[in-house]
Structure formats: C-alpha cells, structure tokens
Amino acid sequence: MFTRAQRIALATRDRGCTAVGCRTAAWFCHAHHDQPWAAGGTTDLANGRLLCPTHHRTAHDPRYETRVLADQQIEFTLRC
C-alpha cells in the first residue's frame, strides 16, 4: 500500500490518470503498482502510477494487455 506521502508525490508527478486519453483528476485516482506487489513489485514511485477506478480495473483484467509508452502513459489492448 502506498503511503500518503507517496500518493501526494504520484499526484504531483502524474497529475491524474496515466491511461492514454483519460483526463480523470489525481484526487479521484488509485495508486497502482506496475509490477504487482503480490509478484514482488515494490511500493515506490518508480513502480507506481495513478489510474482512475475504471482503468485500474482494466489493468487487473486478464483480458487486457498493458503497455507503457515512452511518455509513461499506459495503453490497454484487448487480447485476441
């Protein structure tokens, strides 16, 4: 779980949901681990990002593949 200070730092850095095309404000977003905590991912800023509730659910949905773009935005693609 991200600390309050880490969530503030994520909000300052990301300014809102990091999914491509999403404009949800930071205050409404969840802190998300790029590499899941349960799979050994760390709870730090390098492994964290903000996602709105909809995109956070999508990130954990096995039907979708995720890709982090060069600008650190995240893109979701439905698996075939």
TORPA-27575 format. One record per atom (N, C-alpha, C, O): atom name; x, y, z; chain. Coordinates in Angstrom, 3 decimals, m for minus. Layout:
<pts>
[pt CA,[X,Y,Z],A]
...
</pts>
This chain:
<pts>
[pt N,[0.840,m1.175,0.000],A]
[pt CA,[0.000,0.000,0.000],A]
[pt C,[0.890,1.244,0.000],A]
[pt O,[1.853,1.340,0.761],A]
[pt N,[0.547,2.181,m0.862],A]
[pt CA,[1.308,3.422,m0.939],A]
[pt C,[0.981,4.311,0.256],A]
[pt O,[m0.166,4.374,0.700],A]
[pt N,[1.987,4.988,0.767],A]
[pt CA,[1.771,5.903,1.886],A]
[pt C,[1.119,7.189,1.381],A]
[pt O,[1.053,7.443,0.178],A]
[pt N,[0.649,7.980,2.315],A]
[pt CA,[0.055,9.278,1.964],A]
[pt C,[1.073,10.150,1.224],A]
[pt O,[0.732,10.794,0.232],A]
[pt N,[2.305,10.171,1.698],A]
[pt CA,[3.357,10.970,1.058],A]
[pt C,[3.633,10.476,m0.374],A]
[pt O,[3.836,11.279,m1.285],A]
[pt N,[3.639,9.166,m0.558],A]
[pt CA,[3.857,8.618,m1.904],A]
[pt C,[2.696,8.978,m2.834],A]
[pt O,[2.913,9.296,m4.003],A]
[pt N,[1.472,8.930,m2.321],A]
[pt CA,[0.303,9.293,m3.128],A]
[pt C,[0.361,10.767,m3.533],A]
[pt O,[m0.005,11.119,m4.655],A]
[pt N,[0.815,11.619,m2.630],A]
[pt CA,[0.970,13.044,m2.956],A]
[pt C,[2.030,13.212,m4.042],A]
[pt O,[1.842,13.986,m4.980],A]
[pt N,[3.140,12.490,m3.917],A]
[pt CA,[4.205,12.561,m4.928],A]
[pt C,[3.707,12.046,m6.285],A]
[pt O,[4.025,12.628,m7.322],A]
[pt N,[2.924,10.953,m6.280],A]
[pt CA,[2.356,10.437,m7.533],A]
[pt C,[1.417,11.471,m8.153],A]
[pt O,[1.444,11.679,m9.366],A]
[pt N,[0.595,12.114,m7.340],A]
[pt CA,[m0.332,13.128,m7.844],A]
[pt C,[0.420,14.315,m8.441],A]
[pt O,[0.020,14.859,m9.469],A]
[pt N,[1.509,14.709,m7.789],A]
[pt CA,[2.324,15.816,m8.294],A]
[pt C,[2.973,15.446,m9.622],A]
[pt O,[3.006,16.254,m10.550],A]
[pt N,[3.486,14.227,m9.710],A]
[pt CA,[4.160,13.775,m10.927],A]
[pt C,[3.174,13.491,m12.061],A]
[pt O,[3.345,13.990,m13.173],A]
[pt N,[2.138,12.685,m11.776],A]
[pt CA,[1.253,12.197,m12.833],A]
[pt C,[0.129,13.169,m13.186],A]
[pt O,[m0.332,13.193,m14.327],A]
[pt N,[m0.309,13.961,m12.229],A]
[pt CA,[m1.362,14.963,m12.401],A]
[pt C,[m2.729,14.369,m12.710],A]
[pt O,[m3.675,15.114,m12.964],A]
[pt N,[m2.852,13.059,m12.695],A]
[pt CA,[m4.130,12.402,m12.962],A]
[pt C,[m3.896,11.015,m13.521],A]
[pt O,[m2.780,10.497,m13.486],A]
[pt N,[m4.958,10.419,m14.035],A]
[pt CA,[m4.864,9.068,m14.583],A]
[pt C,[m3.854,9.035,m15.722],A]
[pt O,[m3.853,9.915,m16.583],A]
[pt N,[m2.995,8.019,m15.728],A]
[pt CA,[m1.944,7.911,m16.738],A]
[pt C,[m2.346,7.061,m17.932],A]
[pt O,[m1.507,6.774,m18.786],A]
[pt N,[m3.616,6.649,m18.016],A]
[pt CA,[m4.090,5.907,m19.188],A]
[pt C,[m4.223,6.872,m20.364],A]
[pt O,[m4.651,8.014,m20.199],A]
[pt N,[m3.856,6.401,m21.538],A]
[pt CA,[m3.928,7.213,m22.749],A]
[pt C,[m5.342,7.775,m22.916],A]
[pt O,[m6.323,7.032,m22.917],A]
[pt N,[m5.424,9.091,m23.055],A]
[pt CA,[m6.689,9.753,m23.327],A]
[pt C,[m7.575,10.034,m22.122],A]
[pt O,[m8.605,10.693,m22.264],A]
[pt N,[m7.208,9.559,m20.954],A]
[pt CA,[m8.035,9.769,m19.757],A]
[pt C,[m7.671,11.099,m19.105],A]
[pt O,[m6.497,11.454,m19.003],A]
[pt N,[m8.685,11.819,m18.668],A]
[pt CA,[m8.458,13.130,m18.065],A]
[pt C,[m8.940,13.187,m16.620],A]
[pt O,[m9.213,14.269,m16.101],A]
[pt N,[m9.047,12.032,m15.968],A]
[pt CA,[m9.513,11.999,m14.582],A]
[pt C,[m8.481,12.645,m13.661],A]
[pt O,[m7.289,12.352,m13.748],A]
[pt N,[m8.941,13.510,m12.794],A]
[pt CA,[m8.072,14.251,m11.876],A]
[pt C,[m7.391,13.319,m10.871],A]
[pt O,[m7.915,12.258,m10.533],A]
[pt N,[m6.234,13.733,m10.410],A]
[pt CA,[m5.424,12.934,m9.479],A]
[pt C,[m6.170,12.576,m8.206],A]
[pt O,[m6.022,11.462,m7.704],A]
[pt N,[m6.968,13.490,m7.672],A]
[pt CA,[m7.646,13.251,m6.398],A]
[pt C,[m8.622,12.078,m6.472],A]
[pt O,[m8.979,11.506,m5.441],A]
[pt N,[m9.066,11.706,m7.704],A]
[pt CA,[m10.041,10.631,m7.876],A]
[pt C,[m9.373,9.299,m8.246],A]
[pt O,[m10.053,8.281,m8.373],A]
[pt N,[m8.054,9.304,m8.419],A]
[pt CA,[m7.326,8.130,m8.906],A]
[pt C,[m6.832,7.222,m7.779],A]
[pt O,[m6.721,7.630,m6.623],A]
[pt N,[m6.542,5.984,m8.157],A]
[pt CA,[m5.925,4.996,m7.277],A]
[pt C,[m4.437,4.935,m7.578],A]
[pt O,[m4.015,5.174,m8.709],A]
[pt N,[m3.649,4.615,m6.570],A]
[pt CA,[m2.224,4.341,m6.780],A]
[pt C,[m2.108,2.884,m7.216],A]
[pt O,[m2.633,1.990,m6.552],A]
[pt N,[m1.429,2.649,m8.320],A]
[pt CA,[m1.323,1.322,m8.923],A]
[pt C,[0.143,0.905,m9.015],A]
[pt O,[1.008,1.722,m9.331],A]
[pt N,[0.415,m0.373,m8.737],A]
[pt CA,[1.755,m0.949,m8.915],A]
[pt C,[1.885,m1.453,m10.359],A]
[pt O,[1.081,m2.280,m10.788],A]
[pt N,[2.875,m0.973,m11.111],A]
[pt CA,[3.096,m1.506,m12.460],A]
[pt C,[3.418,m2.994,m12.393],A]
[pt O,[2.799,m3.798,m13.090],A]
[pt N,[4.375,m3.358,m11.563],A]
[pt CA,[4.641,m4.770,m11.291],A]
[pt C,[3.894,m5.072,m9.994],A]
[pt O,[4.192,m4.474,m8.960],A]
[pt N,[2.934,m5.983,m10.033],A]
[pt CA,[2.100,m6.224,m8.852],A]
[pt C,[2.908,m6.509,m7.590],A]
[pt O,[3.932,m7.191,m7.614],A]
[pt N,[2.410,m5.963,m6.498],A]
[pt CA,[3.039,m6.171,m5.202],A]
[pt C,[3.098,m7.658,m4.880],A]
[pt O,[4.104,m8.135,m4.354],A]
[pt N,[2.044,m8.391,m5.185],A]
[pt CA,[1.981,m9.829,m4.894],A]
[pt C,[3.005,m10.625,m5.701],A]
[pt O,[3.335,m11.756,m5.343],A]
[pt N,[3.506,m10.039,m6.787],A]
[pt CA,[4.507,m10.701,m7.626],A]
[pt C,[5.906,m10.138,m7.379],A]
[pt O,[6.805,m10.304,m8.203],A]
[pt N,[6.081,m9.475,m6.242],A]
[pt CA,[7.401,m8.966,m5.892],A]
[pt C,[7.654,m7.519,m6.256],A]
[pt O,[8.765,m7.022,m6.073],A]
[pt N,[6.639,m6.831,m6.771],A]
[pt CA,[6.796,m5.421,m7.110],A]
[pt C,[6.955,m4.573,m5.861],A]
[pt O,[6.381,m4.872,m4.813],A]
[pt N,[7.728,m3.528,m5.984],A]
[pt CA,[7.984,m2.645,m4.848],A]
[pt C,[6.930,m1.544,m4.759],A]
[pt O,[6.314,m1.164,m5.755],A]
[pt N,[6.743,m1.054,m3.564],A]
[pt CA,[5.824,0.065,m3.359],A]
[pt C,[6.661,1.327,m3.296],A]
[pt O,[6.994,1.825,m2.221],A]
[pt N,[6.994,1.836,m4.484],A]
[pt CA,[7.774,3.064,m4.596],A]
[pt C,[7.329,3.820,m5.841],A]
[pt O,[6.552,3.305,m6.644],A]
[pt N,[7.819,5.032,m5.995],A]
[pt CA,[7.379,5.873,m7.104],A]
[pt C,[7.764,5.306,m8.460],A]
[pt O,[7.031,5.486,m9.432],A]
[pt N,[8.897,4.627,m8.544],A]
[pt CA,[9.340,4.057,m9.819],A]
[pt C,[8.412,2.949,m10.303],A]
[pt O,[8.319,2.705,m11.506],A]
[pt N,[7.729,2.280,m9.390],A]
[pt CA,[6.837,1.175,m9.744],A]
[pt C,[5.366,1.577,m9.602],A]
[pt O,[4.479,0.727,m9.681],A]
[pt N,[5.110,2.856,m9.394],A]
[pt CA,[3.743,3.307,m9.168],A]
[pt C,[3.264,4.282,m10.220],A]
[pt O,[4.055,4.930,m10.905],A]
[pt N,[1.952,4.370,m10.334],A]
[pt CA,[1.316,5.319,m11.236],A]
[pt C,[m0.110,5.533,m10.764],A]
[pt O,[m0.646,4.721,m10.010],A]
[pt N,[m0.720,6.608,m11.198],A]
[pt CA,[m2.113,6.844,m10.888],A]
[pt C,[m2.993,6.328,m12.020],A]
[pt O,[m2.700,6.533,m13.198],A]
[pt N,[m4.073,5.657,m11.644],A]
[pt CA,[m5.089,5.209,m12.591],A]
[pt C,[m6.458,5.503,m11.988],A]
[pt O,[m6.670,5.326,m10.789],A]
[pt N,[m7.378,5.951,m12.828],A]
[pt CA,[m8.752,6.156,m12.363],A]
[pt C,[m9.348,4.780,m12.049],A]
[pt O,[m8.795,3.767,m12.476],A]
[pt N,[m10.448,4.723,m11.321],A]
[pt CA,[m11.029,3.422,m10.970],A]
[pt C,[m11.300,2.523,m12.183],A]
[pt O,[m11.058,1.318,m12.117],A]
[pt N,[m11.791,3.083,m13.268],A]
[pt CA,[m12.074,2.279,m14.466],A]
[pt C,[m10.799,1.677,m15.043],A]
[pt O,[m10.751,0.483,m15.338],A]
[pt N,[m9.768,2.501,m15.205],A]
[pt CA,[m8.514,1.990,m15.772],A]
[pt C,[m7.769,1.099,m14.791],A]
[pt O,[m7.014,0.224,m15.214],A]
[pt N,[m7.961,1.298,m13.495],A]
[pt CA,[m7.339,0.415,m12.515],A]
[pt C,[m7.941,m0.988,m12.630],A]
[pt O,[m7.213,m1.979,m12.570],A]
[pt N,[m9.255,m1.077,m12.792],A]
[pt CA,[m9.895,m2.383,m13.007],A]
[pt C,[m9.384,m3.017,m14.298],A]
[pt O,[m9.112,m4.217,m14.338],A]
[pt N,[m9.255,m2.219,m15.343],A]
[pt CA,[m8.755,m2.727,m16.625],A]
[pt C,[m7.339,m3.261,m16.480],A]
[pt O,[m7.001,m4.292,m17.062],A]
[pt N,[m6.508,m2.570,m15.709],A]
[pt CA,[m5.114,m3.002,m15.514],A]
[pt C,[m5.035,m4.379,m14.864],A]
[pt O,[m4.071,m5.113,m15.083],A]
[pt N,[m6.041,m4.733,m14.067],A]
[pt CA,[m6.045,m6.027,m13.384],A]
[pt C,[m6.895,m7.071,m14.102],A]
[pt O,[m7.039,m8.194,m13.620],A]
[pt N,[m7.450,m6.709,m15.237],A]
[pt CA,[m8.301,m7.615,m16.010],A]
[pt C,[m7.427,m8.428,m16.964],A]
[pt O,[m6.777,m7.854,m17.837],A]
[pt N,[m7.398,m9.765,m16.813],A]
[pt CA,[m6.521,m10.583,m17.663],A]
[pt C,[m6.892,m10.558,m19.144],A]
[pt O,[m6.131,m11.051,m19.978],A]
[pt N,[m8.037,m9.998,m19.478],A]
[pt CA,[m8.422,m9.906,m20.891],A]
[pt C,[m7.657,m8.811,m21.623],A]
[pt O,[m7.685,m8.744,m22.852],A]
[pt N,[m6.966,m7.942,m20.859],A]
[pt CA,[m6.265,m6.819,m21.457],A]
[pt C,[m4.756,m6.936,m21.292],A]
[pt O,[m4.255,m7.383,m20.260],A]
[pt N,[m4.062,m6.528,m22.317],A]
[pt CA,[m2.603,m6.408,m22.271],A]
[pt C,[m2.299,m4.933,m22.030],A]
[pt O,[m2.962,m4.054,m22.581],A]
[pt N,[m1.296,m4.672,m21.207],A]
[pt CA,[m0.917,m3.284,m20.937],A]
[pt C,[0.469,m3.009,m21.490],A]
[pt O,[1.344,m3.875,m21.506],A]
[pt N,[0.640,m1.771,m21.944],A]
[pt CA,[1.931,m1.365,m22.477],A]
[pt C,[2.201,0.050,m22.002],A]
[pt O,[1.351,0.929,m22.136],A]
[pt N,[3.391,0.271,m21.443],A]
[pt CA,[3.801,1.602,m21.009],A]
[pt C,[4.523,2.256,m22.186],A]
[pt O,[5.499,1.716,m22.707],A]
[pt N,[4.035,3.411,m22.592],A]
[pt CA,[4.599,4.135,m23.728],A]
[pt C,[5.785,4.995,m23.294],A]
[pt O,[6.046,5.146,m22.100],A]
[pt N,[6.488,5.547,m24.254],A]
[pt CA,[7.690,6.347,m23.979],A]
[pt C,[7.396,7.545,m23.064],A]
[pt O,[8.259,7.959,m22.289],A]
[pt N,[6.180,8.099,m23.153],A]
[pt CA,[5.821,9.252,m22.325],A]
[pt C,[5.237,8.835,m20.970],A]
[pt O,[4.684,9.660,m20.244],A]
[pt N,[5.366,7.551,m20.642],A]
[pt CA,[4.907,6.953,m19.383],A]
[pt C,[3.384,6.824,m19.285],A]
[pt O,[2.861,6.475,m18.227],A]
[pt N,[2.675,7.102,m20.370],A]
[pt CA,[1.242,6.815,m20.411],A]
[pt C,[1.087,5.311,m20.574],A]
[pt O,[1.988,4.644,m21.082],A]
[pt N,[m0.048,4.778,m20.147],A]
[pt CA,[m0.284,3.343,m20.252],A]
[pt C,[m1.414,3.118,m21.251],A]
[pt O,[m2.413,3.838,m21.263],A]
[pt N,[m1.228,2.104,m22.084],A]
[pt CA,[m2.187,1.776,m23.129],A]
[pt C,[m2.711,0.367,m22.889],A]
[pt O,[m1.943,m0.539,m22.568],A]
[pt N,[m4.003,0.187,m23.044],A]
[pt CA,[m4.636,m1.119,m22.855],A]
[pt C,[m5.133,m1.631,m24.195],A]
[pt O,[m5.742,m0.893,m24.969],A]
[pt N,[m4.864,m2.906,m24.459],A]
[pt CA,[m5.313,m3.545,m25.677],A]
[pt C,[m5.982,m4.865,m25.316],A]
[pt O,[m5.436,m5.670,m24.561],A]
[pt N,[m7.178,m5.073,m25.872],A]
[pt CA,[m7.888,m6.327,m25.634],A]
[pt C,[m7.111,m7.454,m26.296],A]
[pt O,[m6.764,m7.378,m27.475],A]
[pt N,[m6.841,m8.508,m25.518],A]
[pt CA,[m6.116,m9.659,m26.057],A]
[pt C,[m7.011,m10.394,m27.053],A]
[pt O,[m8.231,m10.433,m26.900],A]
[pt N,[m6.398,m10.960,m28.050],A]
[pt CA,[m7.157,m11.732,m29.063],A]
[pt C,[m7.429,m13.144,m28.576],A]
[pt O,[m8.051,m13.933,m29.288],A]
</pts>
